[in-house]
Amino acid sequence: MRVLAPLTIASVGLVLMGLKILADGEPGALPLLLVVLGATWYGVGRVLARGRRG
């Protein structure tokens, strides 16, 4: 679950960004925010999990 949620958010953001680029020619703020949020959440989770393992 710690990996699934952030990767799902980032994936949805990438899909929305692709569709937005095809439709308007620019990525849009919300898809970019979803990609950044998902990637950041995933990265922070990995760092914190590594710290707990030792």
N, C-alpha and C positions, 0 to 999 in steps of 0.2 A: 504494500500500500504506500510505503514511503517513496517508492520509485514510480508507481503507476500514476498517481495524481499529478505530479509535476510534468511528467512526460506527456500525459493526456492533454494538459493545459497548453504546453508548448506545441504539440501536434495540431490541436485545434487552431491555435494562432497561426501556424504555418499554412494550414489549409485556407483559413480566412484571408491571410495575406496574399496567397496565390490567386484566389478568386477576386480579391479587390484589385490586384495589379492587372489582371485580365480585363476587368470591367472598367476601371478608371485610369489605369496607367500609373497609379501611385499606391503605396502599401497601406496607408491609413494608420491612425494612432492606436486604435484598440487592438488590432492584430499584433502590432509591434509590442504593445504592452503585455499581451498574453505570452508572446514568445520570451520576452525578457523576464517576466515573472516566473514562468515555468522553468527556464534555464537557471535562474538565480535560486529558486527553491530547491531544484535538484542538486546544484552545486553546494549549497549550504548543508543540505541533508547528508551529502557524501562526506563533507569535512567533519561534521559533527559525529557521524557514525564512525569515522576513522579514529576520532579522538576518544570515543568510548571503548573501542577495542584495545587500544593501548599502543 
